[in-house]
């Protein structure tokens, strides 16, 4: 791709016309009876009844990973209904790291399960971890962030195996933890705690930035689960379980803006379906596949940029969305093809399944050079006023 084409693409990204936001509307739920999809007001069962604890998207954006209290960690193929046991260890929270390996959080420890080897190694052990209920990865640093219940709601950070406290709630009246996500737009963490008793079911949402509680909200009463997820359709919005249904929260004023009716049982998991549009899987030392998956978008063009300046100061679109990657000279060079062979196949056309694979190869760089890079991918709809169909969530990679 020439510099002229890269410049044209950047002009498209900052076009002034208005286009509709990406049509990502389906939510996945786990309520003790398996995996369910909530779409256009209707809940349908997908399968995977063994996942009575939690589920999430795998790095390939096709399979689901889940655990059962009796069955351990499993992978589920929704097309064939085949379930594969990965380990008999039953964590209380799961995740996927920058290499495509699985993170397993349980009492006072976090382990890594190799994607290919299925071997467990210990990432960290500390009583600060307590009982983990939520887990996410800090997009800025690559650290694992845990929300746990250790007598009170606590956020802890795991960096190179060292566990430190980020935030600890002063009140001890809350009964249990919930979940945590990061808002990439400002780096803050959104944590839920869940208060329940014979007479009360309530979700409170906290916004923690730099170790300080900056906002809090009694998000819902009658709540059916202590969960929070970022809304892929509405920029700057999150959802939490309400009773019954979901509540949408505007993260600007930090206020409930709408109710989404839904019938389900108590929720153990809530996440946007097939949201992992971009994921990294390590193939060798300092080499990764950057797997793109955009279901329903076969034949569309795509562009993937790699930068070194983080995810803020990105590209705002006229429809309110933001491409969360700083367009530094490295990012622009990656779009132009000037970083080959370090970055390859990052501009092209999605295949018949809506997928493509770019490569990131940092092995030619000096071994003593350590750096963190960030990547983001978009799909192109040339018929739209702003020709950006879907924006992937950004990812970070430490090399």
C-alpha positions in Angstrom: 0.0 0.0 0.0 1.5 3.4 -1.0 1.8 6.5 1.1 -0.8 8.1 -1.1 -3.3 5.3 -0.4 -2.5 5.5 3.4 -3.2 9.3 3.3 -6.5 8.6 1.4 -7.5 6.1 4.1 -6.7 8.5 6.9 -8.9 11.1 5.1 -11.7 8.6 5.0 -11.3 8.0 8.7 -11.8 11.6 9.5 -14.5 12.3 7.0 -17.1 14.9 8.1 -20.3 13.2 7.0 -22.4 11.1 9.4 -22.9 7.4 9.2 -24.8 5.0 11.4 -22.9 3.2 14.1 -21.8 -0.4 13.8 -24.8 -2.8 14.2 -23.5 -4.9 17.0 -26.6 -5.7 19.0 -26.4 -9.2 20.5 -25.6 -9.9 24.1 -24.5 -13.3 25.5 -25.7 -14.4 28.8 -24.9 -17.3 31.2 -27.7 -17.8 33.8 -26.9 -21.3 35.2 -28.7 -23.1 32.3 -26.1 -22.6 29.7 -25.2 -20.0 27.1 -27.9 -17.8 25.7 -28.1 -15.0 23.1 -30.2 -11.9 23.7 -31.0 -10.3 20.4 -33.8 -7.8 19.5 -35.6 -8.4 22.8 -35.5 -12.2 22.5 -33.5 -14.7 24.5 -32.6 -17.9 22.7 -30.5 -20.9 24.1 -27.2 -21.6 22.3 -26.1 -24.6 24.4 -23.2 -25.3 26.6 -25.2 -26.1 29.8 -22.0 -27.4 31.4 -20.8 -23.7 31.7 -22.8 -23.0 34.8 -20.1 -20.6 36.2 -19.0 -18.2 33.4 -18.3 -17.9 29.7 -16.5 -15.6 27.3 -15.4 -15.3 23.7 -12.2 -17.2 22.8 -9.5 -15.4 20.9 -10.8 -16.8 17.5 -14.1 -14.9 18.0 -15.9 -18.1 17.1 -15.6 -20.5 20.1 -16.7 -19.8 23.6 -14.7 -20.5 26.7 -16.5 -21.4 29.9 -16.1 -23.2 33.2 -18.4 -25.3 35.2 -18.1 -25.8 38.9 -17.9 -29.6 38.3 -16.4 -29.7 34.9 -13.5 -27.3 34.9 -12.5 -25.1 31.9 -14.0 -26.0 28.5 -14.1 -24.7 24.9 -17.5 -24.8 23.1 -18.1 -24.8 19.4 -21.7 -23.4 18.8 -21.9 -24.8 15.3 -21.1 -28.4 16.2 -22.0 -28.3 19.9 -18.7 -30.0 20.6 -17.3 -29.3 24.1 -13.6 -29.8 24.7 -12.2 -29.9 28.3 -9.1 -27.8 28.6 -8.4 -28.3 32.3 -10.2 -29.7 35.3 -9.2 -26.6 37.3 -12.3 -24.6 38.0 -11.4 -20.8 38.3 -13.7 -18.1 39.5 -12.8 -15.8 36.6 -11.2 -16.3 33.2 -9.5 -14.2 30.5 -7.3 -14.4 27.4 -3.8 -12.7 27.4 -1.8 -11.1 24.6 -0.5 -14.5 23.4 -3.9 -16.2 23.2 -3.2 -18.2 26.4 -5.9 -18.4 29.1 -5.8 -16.6 32.4 -7.4 -18.5 35.3 -8.1 -16.6 38.5 -8.9 -18.4 41.7 -8.5 -17.9 45.4 -5.3 -15.9 46.0 -3.7 -16.8 42.7 -3.7 -16.4 38.9 -2.5 -19.1 36.6 -1.8 -19.2 32.8 -3.0 -22.1 30.8 -1.0 -22.5 27.6 -3.3 -22.4 24.5 -1.4 -25.1 22.7 0.3 -26.9 25.5 -2.6 -26.8 28.0 0.0 -26.6 30.7 -0.6 -24.5 33.8 2.0 -22.1 35.1 1.6 -19.6 38.0 1.5 -15.9 37.1 1.0 -14.6 40.7 0.1 -15.7 44.2 -1.0 -13.3 46.9 -3.6 -12.9 49.6 -4.3 -9.5 48.1 -6.0 -11.3 45.3 -8.6 -12.8 47.7 -11.6 -14.3 45.9 -11.5 -13.0 42.3 -14.9 -12.1 40.7 -13.7 -9.9 37.8 -10.6 -9.7 35.6 -9.5 -7.5 32.8 -6.2 -6.4 31.2 -5.0 -2.8 31.5 -4.7 -1.6 27.9 -2.1 0.9 28.8 0.3 -1.4 30.7 -0.7 -4.9 29.9 -1.1 -5.7 33.6 -3.9 -8.0 34.8 -6.4 -6.1 37.0 -8.5 -8.2 39.4 -11.7 -7.2 41.2 -12.0 -9.4 44.3 -13.8 -9.8 47.6 -11.4 -9.8 50.4 -13.7 -8.7 53.3 -14.4 -5.6 51.1 -14.4 -4.9 47.4 -10.7 -4.6 46.2 -9.0 -3.8 42.9 -5.5 -5.3 42.5 -2.9 -5.1 39.8 -0.6 -7.9 38.7 2.5 -6.7 37.0 5.4 -9.1 36.3 4.1 -11.4 39.0 3.9 -8.7 41.6 0.5 -8.0 43.2 -0.3 -4.5 44.4 -3.6 -2.8 45.5 -5.2 -0.2 43.3 -8.3 0.6 45.3 -10.1 -0.7 48.3 -13.6 0.2 49.2 -14.0 1.8 52.6 -17.5 0.4 53.3 -17.7 -3.2 54.3 -21.5 -3.5 54.0 -21.3 -4.9 50.4 -21.8 -8.6 50.4 -19.8 -9.7 47.4 -17.8 -8.5 44.4 -19.0 -8.4 40.8 -16.9 -7.7 37.7 -14.5 -5.1 36.2 -13.9 -3.6 32.8 -11.7 -0.8 31.5 -12.9 2.2 29.6 -10.1 2.6 27.0 -11.2 6.2 26.3 -9.7 7.5 29.6 -8.1 4.4 31.2 -10.5 4.2 34.1 -11.9 1.0 35.6 -15.6 0.3 36.0 -16.2 -2.1 38.9 -19.5 -3.5 40.1 -20.3 -4.6 43.6 -23.4 -6.6 44.3 -25.5 -6.3 47.4 -28.0 -9.0 48.1 -30.1 -10.1 51.0 -33.6 -11.5 51.6 -35.1 -8.2 50.7 -32.5 -6.5 48.5 -30.7 -7.1 45.2 -28.7 -4.1 44.1 -25.9 -3.3 41.7 -23.6 -0.3 42.4 -21.2 0.9 39.8 -17.9 2.5 40.7 -15.5 4.4 38.4 -11.9 4.2 39.7 -9.1 6.2 38.0 -5.5 6.4 39.2 -6.5 4.5 42.4 -9.2 7.1 43.3 -12.9 6.6 43.3 -14.2 9.4 41.0 -17.8 8.4 40.4 -20.3 6.0 41.9 -23.9 5.1 41.0 -26.6 2.9 42.4 -27.2 1.5 39.0 -30.1 -0.9 39.5 -32.4 -2.5 42.1 -33.8 -6.0 41.7 -30.5 -6.8 39.9 -29.9 -10.3 38.7 -26.1 -10.4 38.9 -23.2 -8.2 39.7 -21.9 -7.6 36.2 -20.9 -4.7 33.9 -20.1 -4.7 30.2 -19.3 -1.9 27.7 -21.9 -1.4 25.0 -20.4 -1.9 21.5 -23.2 0.0 19.8 -23.5 3.1 21.9 -20.3 5.1 22.4 -19.6 5.9 26.0 -22.3 3.5 27.4 -22.2 0.5 29.7 -24.9 -2.0 30.7 -25.6 -3.8 34.0 -28.2 -6.4 34.9 -31.5 -4.9 36.2 -34.6 -6.7 37.4 -35.7 -7.9 34.9 -33.5 -6.9 32.0 -30.5 -4.6 31.5 -29.9 -0.9 32.3 -27.8 1.3 30.0 -25.6 3.8 31.7 -24.1 6.9 30.1 -20.5 7.1 31.4 -20.3 10.8 30.9 -22.8 12.0 33.5 -22.6 8.6 35.1 -26.4 8.1 35.0 -28.9 5.5 33.9 -30.3 6.5 30.5 -32.6 3.6 29.5 -34.0 0.2 30.4 -33.7 -2.9 28.2 -36.4 -5.4 29.0 -35.2 -9.1 29.1 -36.3 -12.3 30.8 -33.6 -14.5 32.3 -32.4 -16.0 35.5 -29.5 -14.9 37.7 -26.7 -13.9 35.4 -23.2 -15.2 35.8 -21.8 -13.7 32.6 -22.7 -10.8 30.3 -20.7 -9.8 27.2 -21.3 -8.7 23.6 -21.4 -11.6 21.2 -18.5 -12.1 18.8 -16.9 -8.9 20.1 -13.3 -10.1 19.9 -12.8 -8.6 16.4 -9.0 -8.4 16.9 -6.9 -10.8 19.0 -3.2 -11.6 19.1 -1.8 -15.1 19.3 1.9 -15.7 19.7 3.5 -18.0 17.1 7.2 -17.7 18.1 9.4 -15.5 20.2 8.4 -11.8 19.5 6.1 -13.0 16.7 2.3 -12.8 16.7 -0.7 -13.4 14.5 -3.1 -10.6 14.6 -6.4 -12.4 13.9 -9.3 -10.3 12.7 -12.8 -11.6 12.8 -15.8 -9.6 11.6 -18.8 -11.9 11.3 -21.2 -11.0 8.5 -18.7 -8.7 6.8 -17.1 -11.1 4.2 -15.7 -9.2 1.3 -15.3 -5.9 3.0 -12.0 -4.1 3.1 -10.1 -3.9 6.4 -7.2 -1.8 7.7 -5.1 -2.6 10.8 -2.7 0.0 12.3 0.1 -0.6 14.8 1.4 2.2 16.9 3.6 2.9 19.9 1.8 5.9 21.5 -1.2 4.3 23.2 -4.9 4.3 22.6 -5.9 7.9 23.5 -5.7 10.8 21.2 -7.3 8.6 18.6 -9.5 9.5 15.5 -13.0 10.8 16.3 -15.7 10.1 13.7 -18.6 12.3 12.9 -21.1 9.7 14.1 -19.6 9.9 17.6 -17.4 6.9 17.5 -13.7 7.0 18.1 -10.9 4.9 16.7 -8.9 4.3 19.9 -5.4 4.5 18.6 -3.0 7.4 18.6 -2.0 8.0 14.9 1.7 8.5 15.5 4.3 8.2 12.7 4.6 4.4 13.4 0.8 3.9 13.0 0.8 5.9 9.8 3.8 3.9 8.5 2.1 0.7 9.3 -0.9 1.7 7.1 1.4 2.7 4.3 3.2 -0.7 4.3 6.5 1.0 5.3 6.8 -1.3 8.3 7.0 -4.5 6.3 8.2 -7.1 7.1 7.5 -6.2 10.8 3.8 -5.7 10.0 2.3 -7.5 7.0 -1.1 -8.2 5.5 -2.7 -5.5 7.6 -4.6 -3.9 4.7 -6.8 -6.1 2.5 -10.2 -7.8 2.0 -11.9 -10.1 4.5 -12.3 -13.7 3.4 -15.5 -15.7 3.0 -15.9 -16.1 6.8 -15.2 -12.4 7.6 -11.7 -13.1 8.8 -8.1 -12.2 8.0 -4.8 -12.6 9.6 -2.0 -10.0 9.8 1.4 -10.7 11.3 3.5 -8.7 13.7 7.2 -9.8 13.7 9.4 -7.9 16.1 12.2 -10.5 16.2 14.5 -8.5 13.9 14.6 -5.7 16.5 17.5 -5.7 19.0 16.8 -8.2 21.9 17.5 -5.5 24.5 14.8 -3.3 23.0 11.6 -3.8 25.0 8.5 -1.9 23.9 4.7 -2.0 24.1 2.8 -1.7 20.9 -0.9 -1.2 20.3 -3.1 -2.3 17.4 -6.6 -1.6 16.1 -8.6 -2.8 13.1 -11.5 -1.4 11.2 -13.7 -2.6 8.3 -14.5 -0.4 5.3 -17.9 0.2 3.8 -17.3 2.5 0.8 -21.1 3.1 0.4 -21.4 4.8 3.8 -20.9 8.6 4.2 -18.2 7.7 6.8 -16.9 4.5 5.4 -16.1 2.7 8.7 -18.4 -0.2 9.3 -16.9 -1.8 12.5 -14.2 -0.7 14.9 -12.4 -3.4 16.8 -11.4 -2.9 20.4 -7.7 -2.0 20.6 -5.2 -4.5 21.9 -1.8 -4.1 23.4 1.3 -6.3 23.1 4.5 -6.3 25.2 7.6 -7.4 23.3 
